[in-house]
Amino acid sequence: MDKLIIQGGARLQGEIRISGAKNAALPILAATLLATSPVTVCNMPHLHDITTTMELLGRMGLELTVDEKMNVHVDSSTIREFFAPYELVRTMRASILVLGPLLARFGRADVSLPGGCAIGSRPVNLHLQGLAAMGADLSVDGGYIRATAKRLKGVDLWMDLVTVTGTENLMMAATLADGVTVIRNAAREPEVVDLANCLISMGARIEGAGTDTLRIEGVDELHGTTYEILPDRIETGTYLVAAAMTGGNVKLKNTRPALLEAVLSKLTEAGAQITSGDSWIELKMDGRRPRAVSLHTSPYPGFPTDMQAQFTALNAMAEGTGVITESVFENRFMHVLELQRMGAQIKVEGNTAIITGVPQLKSAPLMATDLRASASLVLAGLVAEGATEVERIYHIDRGYETIEEKLSNLGAQIRRVPA
Ligand code: EPZ
């Protein structure tokens, strides 16, 4: 397994381009199962999770090709099986997103139950409850969800919890259901909106995307489309935090400031000077050390849980004390143990971390555990004294396109070493 070696101390300067959003690309690839003619997805990020999803669809018999611009062309007309194997699902829980589309269009699916993961048990009960309410027959047998449905029917659904992929799965299922489906307490994330916009371009009838109530009028079939994925707001936030921690000045292009207003507000509170346009964000620290910030993660438009680990790393070296409360996942402080090995002063009480910044973190050999935790360790390595080694960086490759290339383009001393 590869590792990253980061020599701390460089102040990030310069410009990089943000990639397409992983968490929009995954549901949109699943949505291609719904279309009776080919779909082209543009601005696709080159990530391990995307490769896994393409392998999953390919194993079902779909034709997938990638052109020189990394656009992905999907033709589902050659589908021959409706099965998502454990060996793929366990590496990427978002594989559950094929369940809704397979049931809606083909009336059958055998999908492995995603296991838990480092950040929590992450059940999919709300996905299954919603599909059952729409008339699917679901059973769990040998770790697999066995599902059949004659034709799903439109229903009025109340989501017990705000769930991003739960909302996405049920919205996709509803596009071909008989009648109208209303999803209340729906997720409002920009990636949910991007999926809705893609489905609408395929002929779906969806209202309320971006609000907590979705209304989907089922149609008989969806046709192909060409759709461009929106920029990745979490990749954007991650590089902005890297610049803030190193006291640098960076400009991120091909992004959208409106997607991460809560994050920009916290960075401003930390002392960053931020300017932006429709498709770019510039952050300046001019060598200043950031101030610690306190925050509470919550569903969009609140502060994103996927940015929590990065801000924990910022607080670890900032001036003052910050209190971070993680209220979305039950175990998303795995990065704390590793940051403490670098000298961070962090006290965890339940789902709250109290972080008092130290003037200088020290390098240490580190172990990545989950995608965003591993990104926070790389950020800490950028400011630590000495060379920091981060192992198991396959976690990072799932969600960050060529992280060491982008950081090197900003002046970081970072290299990937095959283990
Ligand atoms: C999506 O995961 C994202 N993944 C996650 O990003 C993100 O952290 C999360 O939303 C929250 O924003 C993708 O979009 C592929 P949830 P998801 O269902 O949909 C509980 C990353 O780093 N829940 O919104 O799996 C669940 O346990 C990843 O890119 C149930 O109890 O998250 C959690 O506590 C990590 N039952 C809460 O809801 C269910 O049926 C929110 O989870 C579904 C969810």
Boltz pocket constraint, residues with backbone or C-beta under 6 A from the ligand:
constraints:
  - pocket:
      binder: B
      contacts: [[A, 22], [A, 23], [A, 26], [A, 94], [A, 120], [A, 121], [A, 122], [A, 123], [A, 124], [A, 125], [A, 126], [A, 127], [A, 128], [A, 161], [A, 162], [A, 163], [A, 164], [A, 165], [A, 166], [A, 305], [A, 306], [A, 328], [A, 329], [A, 330], [A, 371], [A, 372], [A, 399]]
      max_distance: 6.0
